[in-house]
């Protein structure tokens, strides 16, 4: 793998923070939801953002 530039690392770091925020936000919303369908959809969204985070993070190794 080629070495990432400072600008690329900075952008990747910003994207990781955004995805982490979204994972936490949707997990918190799911925890507060009382409707099972809404809770499930919010958990699915959190899972998708966790997947995005993992894919982005893989570029660091």
C-alpha positions, 0 to 999 in steps of 0.5 A, spaced: 500 500 500 502 506 498 503 511 503 498 516 504 499 524 504 498 529 510 492 531 506 489 524 505 490 522 512 487 529 515 481 527 510 480 520 512 481 522 520 475 527 519 471 521 515 472 517 521 470 522 526 463 523 522 462 515 521 463 514 529 458 520 530 453 517 526 454 510 529 453 513 536 447 517 534 443 512 531 445 507 536 442 512 542 436 513 538 435 506 537 436 505 544 430 510 546 425 508 540 419 504 543 417 502 536 420 495 534 420 497 527 423 504 528 428 501 533 430 496 528 431 501 522 435 505 526 440 499 528 440 497 521 443 505 519 448 504 525 450 498 522 451 501 516 455 507 518 459 502 522 461 498 516 463 505 513 467 506 519 471 499 518 472 500 511 475 507 512 479 505 517 482 499 513 486 504 509 490 506 515 493 499 515 
